[in-house]
Amino acid sequence: MSARSRSLTTKTIKLYKGAITLLLTALILAMIYFRLEQGSTIGLIMLSPYLYFLYRIWNGLKLLKEISYDDHSLFVKQKEFEIEIPLYRIKNVELISLDGIYKFELHDVDQFGDTVFCKPSIWYPFTYSKVDDELRKLRKMIGVEKEKYWNARLSKQDPALPSMNI
């Protein structure tokens, strides 16, 4: 494994996930408590859309990964190991939420699926220019690696591409 040039995910992602989880749990318990205080069991049923929305937020937090990269690969940290993804396998990088969660779409399915989510900065709305500059640099590196990969494949006249064997 080569030395990482840059960590893309904030170092406080575990703190962020823990704080949001704690906040959501407190909010859910408070909503249930106040509905029970009113003595209305039908009120609990009316909470279900809110509870579902909060569940979706909590479920999305579990998808956030710690990511670092170098000139040729993206490294996704799992609990006990890291997965190395060559940059040419990344299809697209896009911002999917206003609080700065980015989605990396892969060309094929890996051990965690075909998408990887990361949050480069907890203070994203305030640090957007720094984060966007870094992601612009990463997108450029992805484009360079894809070009190298396809040039190498086409120069070999790969039998997997019979239409290119002229």
C-alpha positions in Angstrom: 0.0 0.0 0.0 1.5 3.4 -0.9 1.6 6.4 1.3 -1.6 8.4 1.3 -1.2 12.0 0.1 -4.5 13.2 1.6 -7.3 12.1 3.8 -10.6 13.0 2.3 -12.8 12.4 5.3 -12.8 14.6 8.3 -10.9 13.1 11.3 -13.9 13.8 13.6 -16.4 11.7 11.5 -16.9 9.2 14.5 -17.7 12.1 16.8 -20.1 13.5 14.1 -21.8 10.1 13.7 -22.1 9.7 17.5 -23.4 13.2 18.1 -26.1 13.0 15.4 -27.1 9.5 16.6 -27.4 10.8 20.2 -29.4 13.8 19.0 -31.8 11.7 17.0 -32.3 9.3 19.8 -33.1 12.1 22.2 -35.5 13.7 19.7 -37.3 10.4 19.2 -37.6 9.7 22.9 -38.8 13.3 23.6 -41.4 13.0 20.8 -42.7 9.7 22.3 -42.6 11.0 25.8 -44.7 14.1 25.0 -47.2 12.1 23.1 -47.6 9.7 26.0 -47.9 12.7 28.4 -50.9 13.9 26.4 -52.5 10.5 27.0 -53.1 10.0 23.3 -52.1 6.6 21.9 -53.4 7.8 18.4 -50.7 10.5 18.7 -48.0 7.7 18.6 -49.4 6.6 15.3 -49.2 10.1 14.0 -45.5 10.1 14.9 -44.7 7.3 12.5 -43.8 9.6 9.5 -41.4 11.6 11.7 -39.9 8.5 13.1 -39.4 7.0 9.7 -37.7 10.3 8.5 -35.4 10.2 11.6 -34.7 6.5 10.9 -33.6 7.3 7.3 -31.2 9.9 8.6 -29.7 7.5 11.1 -29.5 4.8 8.5 -27.7 7.2 6.1 -25.1 8.0 8.8 -24.1 4.3 8.9 -23.1 4.5 5.2 -20.5 7.2 5.8 -17.0 5.9 5.3 -13.5 7.1 6.1 -11.7 7.8 2.8 -8.1 8.7 1.9 -6.5 8.7 -1.5 -3.2 8.9 -3.3 -2.3 9.5 -7.0 -3.7 6.1 -8.2 -6.2 4.7 -5.6 -8.9 5.6 -3.2 -8.8 3.8 0.2 -12.0 3.1 2.0 -11.6 2.2 5.7 -13.8 -0.5 7.0 -13.9 -1.5 10.7 -10.8 -3.8 10.6 -9.3 -3.3 7.1 -9.0 -1.0 4.1 -10.2 -1.6 0.6 -8.2 -0.1 -2.2 -10.2 1.1 -5.2 -8.2 2.2 -8.3 -9.3 5.7 -9.4 -10.3 4.5 -12.9 -13.1 2.4 -11.3 -14.9 5.6 -10.0 -17.7 6.6 -12.3 -18.8 9.8 -10.7 -18.3 12.0 -7.6 -21.2 14.2 -6.6 -22.5 16.3 -3.7 -25.8 14.7 -2.6 -26.8 16.8 0.5 -26.6 20.4 1.7 -24.4 19.4 4.7 -21.6 18.2 2.4 -22.0 14.4 1.9 -20.4 13.2 -1.3 -21.3 10.1 -3.2 -18.7 8.2 -5.1 -20.3 6.0 -7.8 -18.3 3.0 -8.9 -18.4 1.3 -12.3 -18.9 -2.1 -10.7 -20.1 -3.6 -7.4 -17.5 -3.9 -4.6 -17.6 -5.4 -1.1 -19.8 -2.5 0.1 -21.9 -2.0 -3.1 -21.5 0.4 -6.0 -21.5 3.6 -4.0 -19.3 5.0 -1.2 -20.4 8.0 0.9 -18.1 10.4 2.7 -18.3 13.7 4.5 -15.1 15.7 3.9 -15.8 18.4 6.5 -18.2 18.7 9.5 -18.3 22.5 8.8 -19.1 22.0 5.1 -21.2 25.1 4.4 -18.5 27.3 5.8 -15.5 25.4 4.3 -17.1 24.7 0.9 -14.3 26.3 -1.2 -11.6 24.2 0.4 -13.5 21.0 0.1 -14.6 21.8 -3.5 -11.0 22.5 -4.5 -9.9 19.2 -3.1 -12.7 17.3 -4.8 -12.0 19.1 -8.1 -8.4 17.9 -7.8 -9.6 14.4 -7.1 -11.9 14.5 -10.1 -9.1 15.6 -12.3 -6.9 12.7 -11.0 -9.8 10.3 -11.7 -10.0 11.5 -15.3 -6.2 11.1 -15.8 -6.3 7.6 -14.4 -9.3 6.6 -16.6 -7.5 7.9 -19.6 -4.3 6.0 -18.8 -6.4 2.8 -18.2 -8.3 3.0 -21.4 -5.2 3.9 -23.5 -3.4 0.9 -22.0 -6.3 -1.4 -22.8 -6.7 -0.1 -26.3 -3.0 -0.3 -27.1 -3.0 -4.0 -26.1 -5.9 -4.6 -28.5 -7.7 -6.5 -25.8 -9.7 -9.6 -27.1 -12.5 -8.5 -24.8 -13.1 -5.6 -27.3 -13.3 -7.5 -30.7 -14.6 -4.4 -32.6 -11.3 -2.7 -31.8 -9.2 -5.5 -33.4 -8.8 -4.2 -36.9 
